[in-house]
Amino acid sequence: MQQRTLWAERVPNAPYPMWVADLEHLPDDQYTYEIVEGELLRLPGSGVEASVIAMRLGIALGSYVLPLGLGEVLGADGTYDLTQPGDPKDTALVPDVSFVLAGRLPAIGTPAAKGYAKLAPDLVAEVASPNQYRPEMNTKAHLYLARGVRLVWVIWPSRQEVDVWRPVVPTAPVATLTLNDRLDGLDVVSGFTYPLAKLFA
């Protein structure tokens, strides 16, 4: 993994390469852990601002999709195994908010539902922390798209902006929304909109 992917701290002295199965054995130390091509990254817990924004979005998204039976919304502890067939090393990411279309996740109560989701969510949202910047978060957005995510929102609380990423232009945001704009689920969550003014209020 190249240095440019480090939107989080690389864990020193880990027994590399790390595998998705290793995540179950990591300490419960208030960090969120991700794996990118066998490299273990750790992110500290979110501050109040980022946590509130992520929860607002998750509640709004869930309130829209659940009554319509469109799918499921997962929070900031939902790990996705994004390792693809033929990958020599594992990749697993933990978005702040994610949406998966109905029928794609294993049913609640089944053994498969006890583990990590082995699929790419349809939508992910990442709330950038004060020490995360566009080059690193652009890399993360690009990685999501490369692994099959269809819509990525990178939320910037300090600028009150949201970068919108789509597979049609995987190297740059297709739009940067400002305070007078609305998030739009497009063809991924059809009919869902949410004003940035409410998100950042």
Phi and psi in degrees as a GROMACS rama.xvg file:
@    title "Ramachandran Plot"
@    xaxis  label "Phi"
@    yaxis  label "Psi"
@TYPE xy
-80.0002  156.862  GLN-2
-58.0211  -30.5629  GLN-3
-64.1431  -16.9316  ARG-4
-81.5191  -2.62706  THR-5
-79.6863  76.4003  LEU-6
-78.7019  -3.95465  TRP-7
-143.761  172.078  ALA-8
-76.7088  129.256  GLU-9
-72.9466  129.029  ARG-10
-73.9392  120.184  VAL-11
-75.2937  151.518  PRO-12
62.5245  20.2749  ASN-13
-74.5297  153.246  ALA-14
-77.1077  80.1963  PRO-15
-74.8529  148.596  TYR-16
-76.4653  152.924  PRO-17
-95.1832  149.12  MET-18
-119.57  158.476  TRP-19
-55.7634  -38.5822  VAL-20
-60.4197  -25.3574  ALA-21
-70.3389  -22.2678  ASP-22
-60.4769  -31.7313  LEU-23
-66.9673  -17.5612  GLU-24
-106.321  5.79942  HIS-25
-78.2358  154.117  LEU-26
-68.4888  151.819  PRO-27
-86.4231  84.9819  ASP-28
-121.625  24.2668  ASP-29
75.6784  3.97566  GLN-30
-95.6092  153.178  TYR-31
-100.684  130.747  THR-32
-109.96  139.177  TYR-33
-130.235  157.767  GLU-34
-124.303  130.546  ILE-35
-128.298  110.386  VAL-36
49.8317  46.8036  GLU-37
85.2755  -6.95164  GLY-38
-95.0485  133.462  GLU-39
-92.1198  123.32  LEU-40
-113.989  148.253  LEU-41
-130.048  140.683  ARG-42
-122.371  133.833  LEU-43
-69.2429  164.178  PRO-44
-60.2144  154.887  GLY-45
-74.7936  151.02  SER-46
-76.278  177.093  GLY-47
-59.0302  -47.9694  VAL-48
-58.5667  -51.2589  GLU-49
-63.9445  -39.1461  ALA-50
-66.6966  -41.8133  SER-51
-63.7184  -44.6169  VAL-52
-62.2057  -45.6412  ILE-53
-62.6512  -41.3552  ALA-54
-67.7648  -41.1631  MET-55
-56.8761  -46.7036  ARG-56
-65.7156  -43.181  LEU-57
-61.4298  -41.999  GLY-58
-64.9179  -45.4774  ILE-59
-62.9194  -44.063  ALA-60
-65.9899  -45.4296  LEU-61
-63.9746  -39.204  GLY-62
-64.4455  -25.2367  SER-63
-85.6365  -48.0914  TYR-64
-81.487  -33.3103  VAL-65
-66.7175  -46.6117  LEU-66
-62.1849  -27.671  PRO-67
-88.4847  -5.40021  LEU-68
66.6007  30.0345  GLY-69
-78.6482  -25.6322  LEU-70
161.404  -158.254  GLY-71
-123.832  146.782  GLU-72
-111.72  128.617  VAL-73
-112.186  151.036  LEU-74
-95.9806  -161.515  GLY-75
-76.8247  6.187  ALA-76
-114.158  12.5074  ASP-77
-88.46  108.985  GLY-78
-91.7805  134.462  THR-79
-114.711  124.233  TYR-80
-81.9121  104.571  ASP-81
-99.7659  13.8734  LEU-82
-64.3473  130.757  THR-83
-103.248  154.97  GLN-84
-54.058  131.492  PRO-85
91.4033  -10.2372  GLY-86
-65.8562  130.849  ASP-87
-73.9443  -20.5473  PRO-88
-136.749  157.277  LYS-89
-83.9813  154.774  ASP-90
-137.799  130.636  THR-91
-144.35  128.867  ALA-92
-123.591  158.593  LEU-93
-129.703  87.4831  VAL-94
-69.3646  159.072  PRO-95
-69.4886  -38.3268  ASP-96
-141.781  141.917  VAL-97
-147.166  156.956  SER-98
-131.527  136.267  PHE-99
-127.582  129.799  VAL-100
-59.7402  149.973  LEU-101
-55.4721  137.192  ALA-102
91.0538  -7.37978  GLY-103
-91.1737  -32.1068  ARG-104
-85.4795  150.943  LEU-105
-63.8725  147.031  PRO-106
-65.942  141.46  ALA-107
-57.7117  135.995  ILE-108
96.2228  -11.0689  GLY-109
-90.3222  156.258  THR-110
-56.8805  -37.1503  PRO-111
-63.9625  -29.969  ALA-112
-72.7483  -13.5482  ALA-113
-76.6384  -19.7833  LYS-114
-102.333  -170.115  GLY-115
-74.1071  150.265  TYR-116
-71.5869  122.746  ALA-117
-98.5959  63.8621  LYS-118
-163.754  166.719  LEU-119
-92.1623  127.679  ALA-120
-63.8301  161.511  PRO-121
-78.2352  -32.9971  ASP-122
-137.803  137.89  LEU-123
-131.511  149.732  VAL-124
-127.821  132.656  ALA-125
-119.742  128.074  GLU-126
-97.5484  112.046  VAL-127
-69.3318  136.332  ALA-128
-85.5133  167.857  SER-129
-59.1002  -24.6181  PRO-130
-100.68  17.5119  ASN-131
-112.142  139.743  GLN-132
-127.606  169.598  TYR-133
-59.0614  -44.4535  ARG-134
-55.5974  -44.8448  PRO-135
-70.5844  -43.0607  GLU-136
-71.8775  -29.8174  MET-137
-61.5679  -40.4616  ASN-138
-62.9498  -41.143  THR-139
-66.9622  -42.2434  LYS-140
-61.0176  -43.4766  ALA-141
-61.6891  -39.3537  HIS-142
-64.1015  -43.2754  LEU-143
-56.1025  -48.4188  TYR-144
-63.3781  -40.6114  LEU-145
-64.1397  -25.2634  ALA-146
-95.1552  4.31971  ARG-147
113.493  -1.56031  GLY-148
-69.9107  139.313  VAL-149
-98.4556  -18.0252  ARG-150
-151.241  127.945  LEU-151
-125.938  130.336  VAL-152
-113.457  118.45  TRP-153
-103.442  115.16  VAL-154
-99.3708  129.383  ILE-155
-114.405  92.5539  TRP-156
-59.9366  -38.6318  PRO-157
-64.9855  -31.9003  SER-158
-101.548  -6.46203  ARG-159
52.9362  51.0841  GLN-160
-133.016  160.381  GLU-161
-135.481  123.548  VAL-162
-85.0789  131.186  ASP-163
-106.858  124.146  VAL-164
-116.14  139.028  TRP-165
-137.759  152.727  ARG-166
-62.317  -21.7839  PRO-167
-64.7614  -27.7951  VAL-168
-134.107  79.1945  VAL-169
-74.8929  -7.90554  PRO-170
-99.0409  -6.03393  THR-171
-158.023  155.944  ALA-172
-61.7134  143.301  PRO-173
-79.045  -18.8948  VAL-174
-161.653  152.822  ALA-175
-120.863  113.265  THR-176
-84.8027  145.153  LEU-177
-117.858  -175.933  THR-178
-60.0725  -26.0615  LEU-179
-88.0279  -0.666232  ASN-180
-96.0191  175.815  ASP-181
-128.349  140.557  ARG-182
-62.8442  143.779  LEU-183
-134.461  125.518  ASP-184
-71.6746  -8.35286  GLY-185
51.364  -136.649  LEU-186
-85.7751  -1.08586  ASP-187
-87.1057  -46.1625  VAL-188
-127.284  77.1512  VAL-189
-58.3612  128.206  SER-190
92.5542  -13.0387  GLY-191
-82.4394  128.05  PHE-192
-137.389  156.148  THR-193
-154.548  124.547  TYR-194
-72.8054  137.156  PRO-195
-64.6525  -30.1414  LEU-196
-59.4111  -34.7096  ALA-197
-78.6433  -37.0114  LYS-198
-61.4991  -40.2132  LEU-199
-101.062  9.95122  PHE-200
